[in-house]
Amino acid sequence: MTGKTHTPYGDPSAMVQQAVGLFATHTQRNTTLNRLTGKMPKGTAGAAATLRRQSTQHMPIVRCEDLGKGKGDEVTFHLLNPVGAKPIMGSEYAEGRGVGLKLSEDRLRVNQARFPIDLGDTMTTIRSPADFRKLGRPVAQKLADAYCDQSLLVHMAGARGFHDNIEWAVPTTADAKFDSIMVNRVKAPTKNRHFISDGTNGITPFAVNAGEIDLTTTDMFSMDTVDGVRTYMEQIALPPPAVIFEGDQAAEDEPLRVQLVSPAQYSQFAKDPAFRQIQANALARAGLANNHPLFRGNVGLWNNILIVKMPKPIRFYAGDVIKYCARFDSEEESSVIVPESFGNKFAIDRSILLGGQAVAEAFASSDKAKIPFFWSEKELDHGDKVELLLGMIRGVSKIRFEVEHGDGKQITDYGVTVIDTAVPIIGARN
């Protein structure tokens, strides 16, 4: 016989096939965060991006798969700064008076993250009715997916917050390994992209009062908050780019942005008498947007803001520290605390407004499988014990540029804006 009839344990080709399966499962997972990533471009129009293996810039998460052996562990993104100029009229001399072009850049690193799973030993197999080898891989996949989604959420928000339970794969900043787990620095919101809820005007720029965030327990997420966001978008120079879903027929006439809200914020918003109409608006727009899966489930559309419930809250409790930027032209971070008056009944949740190119997610090829995800099984102690490992080489960073606004340069979170609001705490603090 010339053909191979079985694949022996540890065969490299089997590992590659499994790794491809894991990567495909990860990139096709049906989660809110994965739905915020566009497809890789196809055809002539997307040739350059395809060569770079970079997803469309019209979605909040830009995915790049261009790193690998010999290409380093860092990705650089560039922004052509906006150009403003008056026309030169009539016979007035134009030569030598051209407006200069300026580039800003941002970059991110990738690092290896691994999840080992103990599959037990010979006696475990004898005593247990479960097949731990079959159970191990889905467990590892779930842990990896949770880490990917949560690290994206934290970078978008510019903070981890202090809500914590067994479902969190990303620890709080109190953990000594927080920085290494996040790979790239978690950047507090820039001054021009950070707001708080205001019962009078909907939203107002982030403010501090005597060392505490200037919020009261009544400043909750509401229809007025969304109206304030829309007003802000329409009146400022250089707002975050609109989100363009593939095949959206109304993308030019009715540009959308996506607002992720915590479960508590969503519950407050859902109390509005017009909420059913808001859900109907989302369903109607889905028909124009090629029925994109982001429009399914707990969503609503109001004032061209698609409101989507996020999987985990970015939450701050009474006495917790919130980082913010006090100046437009600086990334230097200051600290403020949540008022002690919030007690154990109220907290602050962060809503995240997303436009195009909010965060970048970069993958590098593993030398084990030649793709970003890899897995292995290893027998230990002379074959008595087995351990499974799932790993990835990946990094995430919020996209930030120094942008010329005409009256000066501002450090700007390019595609993300955050709004902090009060929320009631349901049940025990966790």
PyMOL commands that set and color helices and strands:
alter all, ss='L'
color gray80, all
select helices_A, chain A and resi 12-27+32-35+44-52+122-127+132-157+178-182+191-193+223-235+263-270+275-288+293-295+340-342
alter helices_A, ss='H'
color red, helices_A
select strands_A, chain A and resi 61-67+74-80+103-109+111-121+194-198+202-205+208-209+212-213+257-261+299-302+305-309+315-316+321-325+333-337+346-354+359-364+373-380+385-398+400-404+409-413+416-424
alter strands_A, ss='S'
color yellow, strands_A
deselect
rebuild
show_as cartoon
